[in-house]
Amino acid sequence: MAKKSVLVLGATGRIGPSLLEELRQHDKDYEIIVGIHKTKSKDFKSKKIDLTSVSKLKNAFKGIDVVVNLAAESDPGASFDDTVKPNLLGAYNVFEAARLAKVKRVVFASSVHAIRGYELGKKVKETQAPKPLNFYGASKVFGEALCNVFSTKYNLSCLAIRIGAYVSNDLKNKVCMTRDNLDYVISQRDLGQLIHKCIIAPKNIRYGILAGSSNNKHLYMDLSSSRKLVGYKPQDDAFKMCEGVKG
């Protein structure tokens, strides 16, 4: 049986490079292809991507089984105008092109900012109403809504991950020293595992909003759905990770 082809968009952003380190460990399960604008990847096959064009995306998506969409304006302080092209139009274009190219699944990078209006200390479930506090968070709510539209109307499998405060291996100490809360931190290997589980999840799983958090002592997002839907088993706890780092 041929391996799945997995196209990662936004691979040069804040999360992409370290995430690719995790996903490359599963090269027996699927082949990683990186979406690029100009510079080719040295370590992975690549395809040229233009998020502004559905037709060009459709051509790039031919033969792709799963699209992992990390491409976005990721600044929580971004203005509405800054989010329109990458987060609203770009997200729609990816879903529409995936549908036309008969991609089997889109893994959409949502954000904890979609629900950040809930107080810390309360474990937020995926069934609760979105509650963003900024335009970035609102744009991610829109992406989650598109997931449901394309899953329901067009039978495109879509899993949206509300990614928490991402900590790559090389930034652990900095995060421990600078964050005022650790409740929704997710480590590099935990996010890598969660996205991997989404990629290989059974094809009958058509839709889900998943909590993207490590198994922290104090949890902001309920992990029950992530565990049940795709078998997520987070290995890290940000509070333990930061023991001894803070003076």
TILO-743598 format. One record per residue (C-alpha): residue number from 1; x, y, z; residue in three letters. Coordinates in pm, 1 decimal. Layout:
BEGIN
@i->NUM, east->X, north->Y, up->Z, aa->ALA
...
//
This chain:
BEGIN
@i->1, east->0.0, north->0.0, up->0.0, aa->MET
@i->2, east->134.1, north->341.9, up->-95.5, aa->ALA
@i->3, east->219.6, north->581.0, up->183.6, aa->LYS
@i->4, east->-0.5, north->881.2, up->244.8, aa->LYS
@i->5, east->114.8, north->1215.3, up->108.3, aa->SER
@i->6, east->97.4, north->1492.4, up->368.5, aa->VAL
@i->7, east->138.7, north->1854.2, up->260.9, aa->LEU
@i->8, east->235.4, north->2098.6, up->537.3, aa->VAL
@i->9, east->150.1, north->2465.5, up->477.7, aa->LEU
@i->10, east->314.8, north->2739.6, up->682.8, aa->GLY
@i->11, east->613.5, north->2519.7, up->761.2, aa->ALA
@i->12, east->853.0, north->2814.9, up->792.9, aa->THR
@i->13, east->654.6, north->2983.9, up->1069.7, aa->GLY
@i->14, east->698.5, north->2973.5, up->1446.0, aa->ARG
@i->15, east->573.8, north->2615.1, up->1482.1, aa->ILE
@i->16, east->662.7, north->2462.1, up->1146.3, aa->GLY
@i->17, east->1036.0, north->2382.6, up->1166.5, aa->PRO
@i->18, east->1023.6, north->2203.2, up->1501.0, aa->SER
@i->19, east->697.3, north->2030.2, up->1410.8, aa->LEU
@i->20, east->860.3, north->1886.9, up->1099.6, aa->LEU
@i->21, east->1127.5, north->1738.8, up->1326.9, aa->GLU
@i->22, east->855.2, north->1543.1, up->1502.4, aa->GLU
@i->23, east->664.1, north->1436.9, up->1192.5, aa->LEU
@i->24, east->969.7, north->1310.1, up->1008.5, aa->ARG
@i->25, east->990.1, north->1031.1, up->1268.3, aa->GLN
@i->26, east->683.4, north->877.9, up->1103.8, aa->HIS
@i->27, east->820.9, north->841.9, up->753.1, aa->ASP
@i->28, east->701.2, north->480.4, up->744.7, aa->LYS
@i->29, east->342.4, north->604.7, up->769.3, aa->ASP
@i->30, east->346.4, north->897.4, up->528.5, aa->TYR
@i->31, east->561.9, north->1123.7, up->314.7, aa->GLU
@i->32, east->593.7, north->1486.7, up->421.1, aa->ILE
@i->33, east->583.2, north->1752.0, up->150.0, aa->ILE
@i->34, east->640.2, north->2115.8, up->238.7, aa->VAL
@i->35, east->448.6, north->2403.3, up->83.2, aa->GLY
@i->36, east->683.3, north->2682.1, up->-19.0, aa->ILE
@i->37, east->662.0, north->3031.8, up->-163.6, aa->HIS
@i->38, east->1016.3, north->3072.1, up->-295.9, aa->LYS
@i->39, east->1299.4, north->2882.2, up->-127.0, aa->THR
@i->40, east->1291.7, north->2503.7, up->-159.9, aa->LYS
@i->41, east->1326.1, north->2286.0, up->147.3, aa->SER
@i->42, east->1660.7, north->2108.7, up->187.0, aa->LYS
@i->43, east->1515.0, north->1818.0, up->383.8, aa->ASP
@i->44, east->1173.3, north->1755.5, up->228.8, aa->PHE
@i->45, east->1004.2, north->1744.1, up->-106.6, aa->LYS
@i->46, east->827.7, north->2070.7, up->-176.2, aa->SER
@i->47, east->545.0, north->2222.0, up->-375.2, aa->LYS
@i->48, east->498.5, north->2586.2, up->-463.0, aa->LYS
@i->49, east->195.8, north->2730.5, up->-286.4, aa->ILE
@i->50, east->-10.4, north->3041.8, up->-352.2, aa->ASP
@i->51, east->-275.5, north->3085.9, up->-82.8, aa->LEU
@i->52, east->-448.0, north->3360.9, up->-280.2, aa->THR
@i->53, east->-551.9, north->3131.9, up->-566.7, aa->SER
@i->54, east->-791.6, north->2837.9, up->-539.7, aa->VAL
@i->55, east->-694.8, north->2711.6, up->-885.4, aa->SER
@i->56, east->-322.0, north->2714.8, up->-808.4, aa->LYS
@i->57, east->-382.2, north->2547.3, up->-473.0, aa->LEU
@i->58, east->-596.8, north->2282.3, up->-640.5, aa->LYS
@i->59, east->-309.9, north->2198.2, up->-874.6, aa->ASN
@i->60, east->-65.4, north->2184.2, up->-583.1, aa->ALA
@i->61, east->-300.7, north->1956.2, up->-388.1, aa->PHE
@i->62, east->-330.2, north->1692.4, up->-660.8, aa->LYS
@i->63, east->-222.1, north->1356.2, up->-521.7, aa->GLY
@i->64, east->-220.1, north->1484.8, up->-162.3, aa->ILE
@i->65, east->-405.8, north->1284.0, up->101.9, aa->ASP
@i->66, east->-381.3, north->1521.1, up->399.1, aa->VAL
@i->67, east->-318.4, north->1895.0, up->418.6, aa->VAL
@i->68, east->-187.3, north->2032.8, up->748.2, aa->VAL
@i->69, east->-263.4, north->2405.1, up->739.3, aa->ASN
@i->70, east->-40.6, north->2608.3, up->971.5, aa->LEU
@i->71, east->-36.4, north->2910.1, up->739.2, aa->ALA
@i->72, east->-174.4, north->3221.2, up->907.4, aa->ALA
@i->73, east->-112.2, north->3562.1, up->1055.4, aa->GLU
@i->74, east->-37.3, north->3441.5, up->1409.8, aa->SER
@i->75, east->0.6, north->3766.5, up->1602.8, aa->ASP
@i->76, east->-274.4, north->3793.5, up->1868.3, aa->PRO
@i->77, east->-244.4, north->4170.2, up->1838.1, aa->GLY
@i->78, east->-303.2, north->4173.4, up->1461.9, aa->ALA
@i->79, east->-562.6, north->4413.3, up->1325.5, aa->SER
@i->80, east->-867.9, north->4286.7, up->1140.6, aa->PHE
@i->81, east->-717.7, north->4398.5, up->810.0, aa->ASP
@i->82, east->-404.9, north->4194.7, up->883.6, aa->ASP
@i->83, east->-608.0, north->3875.6, up->927.4, aa->THR
@i->84, east->-837.6, north->3902.3, up->625.5, aa->VAL
@i->85, east->-611.2, north->3764.2, up->351.6, aa->LYS
@i->86, east->-416.7, north->3492.4, up->536.1, aa->PRO
@i->87, east->-669.6, north->3380.8, up->798.7, aa->ASN
@i->88, east->-1007.3, north->3431.6, up->634.2, aa->LEU
@i->89, east->-959.1, north->3417.5, up->257.7, aa->LEU
@i->90, east->-653.0, north->3193.4, up->285.3, aa->GLY
@i->91, east->-833.8, north->2943.6, up->507.1, aa->ALA
@i->92, east->-1131.8, north->2930.6, up->270.7, aa->TYR
@i->93, east->-906.4, north->2886.8, up->-32.0, aa->ASN
@i->94, east->-730.6, north->2591.1, up->129.2, aa->VAL
@i->95, east->-1058.8, north->2416.6, up->213.1, aa->PHE
@i->96, east->-1209.5, north->2481.4, up->-127.7, aa->GLU
@i->97, east->-897.7, north->2366.5, up->-312.4, aa->ALA
@i->98, east->-880.3, north->2056.3, up->-92.4, aa->ALA
@i->99, east->-1239.4, north->1974.7, up->-182.3, aa->ARG
@i->100, east->-1179.3, north->2020.7, up->-554.5, aa->LEU
@i->101, east->-856.2, north->1819.5, up->-547.8, aa->ALA
@i->102, east->-1026.0, north->1538.0, up->-350.9, aa->LYS
@i->103, east->-792.4, north->1568.6, up->-53.1, aa->VAL
@i->104, east->-914.5, north->1329.3, up->214.9, aa->LYS
@i->105, east->-849.4, north->1543.4, up->524.9, aa->ARG
@i->106, east->-747.3, north->1891.5, up->633.7, aa->VAL
@i->107, east->-584.8, north->1939.0, up->973.3, aa->VAL
@i->108, east->-650.9, north->2302.5, up->1057.3, aa->PHE
@i->109, east->-435.5, north->2493.7, up->1305.5, aa->ALA
@i->110, east->-684.2, north->2679.5, up->1521.6, aa->SER
@i->111, east->-580.1, north->2844.0, up->1846.5, aa->SER
@i->112, east->-656.8, north->2866.1, up->2215.2, aa->VAL
@i->113, east->-734.3, north->3230.3, up->2132.7, aa->HIS
@i->114, east->-1066.9, north->3107.8, up->1991.7, aa->ALA
@i->115, east->-1178.1, north->3055.5, up->2354.0, aa->ILE
@i->116, east->-945.1, north->3283.4, up->2549.6, aa->ARG
@i->117, east->-1240.4, north->3484.5, up->2681.4, aa->GLY
@i->118, east->-1304.9, north->3212.6, up->2938.8, aa->TYR
@i->119, east->-1136.3, north->3262.1, up->3274.9, aa->GLU
@i->120, east->-830.4, north->3063.7, up->3374.5, aa->LEU
@i->121, east->-911.1, north->2797.7, up->3629.6, aa->GLY
@i->122, east->-1206.4, north->2668.8, up->3430.3, aa->LYS
@i->123, east->-1160.7, north->2368.2, up->3203.3, aa->LYS
@i->124, east->-1308.7, north->2468.0, up->2867.5, aa->VAL
@i->125, east->-1477.1, north->2198.1, up->2658.1, aa->LYS
@i->126, east->-1487.7, north->2197.3, up->2279.3, aa->GLU
@i->127, east->-1868.8, north->2201.0, up->2296.5, aa->THR
@i->128, east->-1875.2, north->2543.6, up->2462.7, aa->GLN
@i->129, east->-1931.2, north->2851.8, up->2250.1, aa->ALA
@i->130, east->-1618.3, north->3020.3, up->2112.2, aa->PRO
@i->131, east->-1512.6, north->3328.5, up->2307.4, aa->LYS
@i->132, east->-1226.0, north->3512.5, up->2137.6, aa->PRO
@i->133, east->-1078.8, north->3835.8, up->2273.6, aa->LEU
@i->134, east->-905.7, north->3958.0, up->1958.0, aa->ASN
@i->135, east->-936.3, north->3951.8, up->1579.0, aa->PHE
@i->136, east->-679.6, north->3673.2, up->1554.0, aa->TYR
@i->137, east->-892.4, north->3452.6, up->1779.7, aa->GLY
@i->138, east->-1205.3, north->3546.8, up->1586.0, aa->ALA
@i->139, east->-1036.6, north->3449.0, up->1259.5, aa->SER
@i->140, east->-961.2, north->3106.1, up->1404.4, aa->LYS
@i->141, east->-1326.2, north->3066.2, up->1501.8, aa->VAL
@i->142, east->-1407.8, north->3133.3, up->1135.9, aa->PHE
@i->143, east->-1165.6, north->2858.8, up->1034.3, aa->GLY
@i->144, east->-1329.2, north->2615.2, up->1274.5, aa->GLU
@i->145, east->-1667.4, north->2704.9, up->1125.5, aa->ALA
@i->146, east->-1533.6, north->2635.3, up->775.8, aa->LEU
@i->147, east->-1423.1, north->2294.3, up->900.5, aa->CYS
@i->148, east->-1779.6, north->2212.1, up->987.5, aa->ASN
@i->149, east->-1919.2, north->2351.4, up->660.9, aa->VAL
@i->150, east->-1682.0, north->2152.4, up->441.5, aa->PHE
@i->151, east->-1718.3, north->1839.1, up->653.1, aa->SER
@i->152, east->-2097.4, north->1851.9, up->655.9, aa->THR
@i->153, east->-2165.3, north->1981.3, up->305.8, aa->LYS
@i->154, east->-1881.3, north->1822.4, up->111.0, aa->TYR
@i->155, east->-1775.7, north->1524.9, up->326.9, aa->ASN
@i->156, east->-1420.8, north->1656.5, up->360.9, aa->LEU
@i->157, east->-1269.1, north->1528.6, up->684.5, aa->SER
@i->158, east->-1151.1, north->1820.0, up->895.9, aa->CYS
@i->159, east->-986.9, north->1823.4, up->1237.1, aa->LEU
@i->160, east->-923.3, north->2162.7, up->1398.2, aa->ALA
@i->161, east->-664.1, north->2181.1, up->1675.4, aa->ILE
@i->162, east->-685.3, north->2468.1, up->1923.7, aa->ARG
@i->163, east->-312.0, north->2500.0, up->1966.8, aa->ILE
@i->164, east->-211.0, north->2639.0, up->2304.9, aa->GLY
@i->165, east->111.2, north->2819.3, up->2395.3, aa->ALA
@i->166, east->355.4, north->2620.5, up->2184.4, aa->TYR
@i->167, east->697.0, north->2544.3, up->2331.5, aa->VAL
@i->168, east->964.8, north->2410.7, up->2101.5, aa->SER
@i->169, east->1247.1, north->2216.7, up->2265.7, aa->ASN
@i->170, east->1490.1, north->2506.5, up->2237.2, aa->ASP
@i->171, east->1258.4, north->2759.3, up->2403.7, aa->LEU
@i->172, east->1158.4, north->2571.3, up->2719.3, aa->LYS
@i->173, east->1364.6, north->2782.9, up->2957.6, aa->ASN
@i->174, east->1249.3, north->3110.3, up->2803.4, aa->LYS
@i->175, east->884.3, north->3011.1, up->2828.5, aa->VAL
@i->176, east->920.6, north->2898.7, up->3189.0, aa->CYS
@i->177, east->1076.8, north->3232.6, up->3281.8, aa->MET
@i->178, east->839.6, north->3461.4, up->3094.0, aa->THR
@i->179, east->489.2, north->3307.6, up->3093.5, aa->ARG
@i->180, east->247.4, north->3411.0, up->3366.7, aa->ASP
@i->181, east->46.6, north->3088.0, up->3326.0, aa->ASN
@i->182, east->124.3, north->2737.4, up->3203.5, aa->LEU
@i->183, east->-230.5, north->2602.6, up->3186.4, aa->ASP
@i->184, east->-248.6, north->2571.5, up->2806.5, aa->TYR
@i->185, east->116.1, north->2517.3, up->2716.4, aa->VAL
@i->186, east->183.8, north->2240.5, up->2465.7, aa->ILE
@i->187, east->527.8, north->2093.2, up->2414.2, aa->SER
@i->188, east->694.5, north->2014.9, up->2084.3, aa->GLN
@i->189, east->658.8, north->1640.1, up->2115.0, aa->ARG
@i->190, east->296.7, north->1660.6, up->2232.7, aa->ASP
@i->191, east->188.4, north->1880.1, up->1941.2, aa->LEU
@i->192, east->384.5, north->1656.9, up->1705.7, aa->GLY
@i->193, east->203.0, north->1354.1, up->1845.1, aa->GLN
@i->194, east->-138.6, north->1521.5, up->1823.3, aa->LEU
@i->195, east->-94.0, north->1624.0, up->1460.2, aa->ILE
@i->196, east->42.4, north->1278.9, up->1377.9, aa->HIS
@i->197, east->-265.3, north->1120.6, up->1537.7, aa->LYS
@i->198, east->-487.3, north->1349.4, up->1329.8, aa->CYS
@i->199, east->-306.0, north->1251.8, up->1010.4, aa->ILE
@i->200, east->-345.4, north->878.0, up->1069.4, aa->ILE
@i->201, east->-692.0, north->888.3, up->1230.5, aa->ALA
@i->202, east->-948.9, north->654.8, up->1070.3, aa->PRO
@i->203, east->-1117.7, north->796.0, up->761.6, aa->LYS
@i->204, east->-1460.9, north->772.3, up->925.6, aa->ASN
@i->205, east->-1363.9, north->1055.9, up->1160.0, aa->ILE
@i->206, east->-1511.5, north->1345.7, up->968.6, aa->ARG
@i->207, east->-1494.1, north->1640.4, up->1207.1, aa->TYR
@i->208, east->-1362.2, north->1745.6, up->1543.6, aa->GLY
@i->209, east->-1232.0, north->2037.1, up->1747.4, aa->ILE
@i->210, east->-937.7, north->1917.6, up->1953.5, aa->LEU
@i->211, east->-765.9, north->2070.2, up->2255.0, aa->ALA
@i->212, east->-400.1, north->2131.9, up->2176.5, aa->GLY
@i->213, east->-248.6, north->2121.4, up->2523.7, aa->SER
@i->214, east->-1.5, north->1909.4, up->2715.0, aa->SER
@i->215, east->-129.0, north->1718.2, up->3017.2, aa->ASN
@i->216, east->-65.0, north->2009.5, up->3251.2, aa->ASN
@i->217, east->-134.8, north->1996.1, up->3625.4, aa->LYS
@i->218, east->-382.0, north->2280.7, up->3577.7, aa->HIS
@i->219, east->-567.1, north->2248.4, up->3246.8, aa->LEU
@i->220, east->-740.9, north->2528.6, up->3060.4, aa->TYR
@i->221, east->-872.4, north->2304.0, up->2782.4, aa->MET
@i->222, east->-1045.6, north->1970.9, up->2843.7, aa->ASP
@i->223, east->-843.1, north->1694.7, up->2677.0, aa->LEU
@i->224, east->-1120.2, north->1432.0, up->2680.3, aa->SER
@i->225, east->-1223.9, north->1481.1, up->2317.8, aa->SER
@i->226, east->-864.8, north->1478.8, up->2190.0, aa->SER
@i->227, east->-798.9, north->1155.1, up->2374.4, aa->ARG
@i->228, east->-1120.3, north->987.1, up->2260.1, aa->LYS
@i->229, east->-1135.1, north->1102.9, up->1899.8, aa->LEU
@i->230, east->-777.6, north->1040.4, up->1784.4, aa->VAL
@i->231, east->-610.9, north->860.8, up->2076.0, aa->GLY
@i->232, east->-398.1, north->1154.5, up->2193.0, aa->TYR
@i->233, east->-171.5, north->1065.9, up->2487.9, aa->LYS
@i->234, east->22.0, north->1377.0, up->2594.0, aa->PRO
@i->235, east->349.7, north->1302.6, up->2766.2, aa->GLN
@i->236, east->440.7, north->1637.4, up->2916.7, aa->ASP
@i->237, east->325.0, north->1863.5, up->3199.0, aa->ASP
@i->238, east->437.3, north->2225.9, up->3168.0, aa->ALA
@i->239, east->440.2, north->2269.6, up->3544.7, aa->PHE
@i->240, east->682.4, north->1978.9, up->3587.8, aa->LYS
@i->241, east->879.5, north->2098.9, up->3288.3, aa->MET
@i->242, east->936.2, north->2433.8, up->3455.7, aa->CYS
@i->243, east->1025.3, north->2300.8, up->3802.7, aa->GLU
@i->244, east->1370.3, north->2424.4, up->3890.3, aa->GLY
@i->245, east->1381.4, north->2670.0, up->3599.5, aa->VAL
@i->246, east->1209.6, north->2952.9, up->3779.7, aa->LYS
@i->247, east->1415.3, north->3082.4, up->4068.8, aa->GLY
//
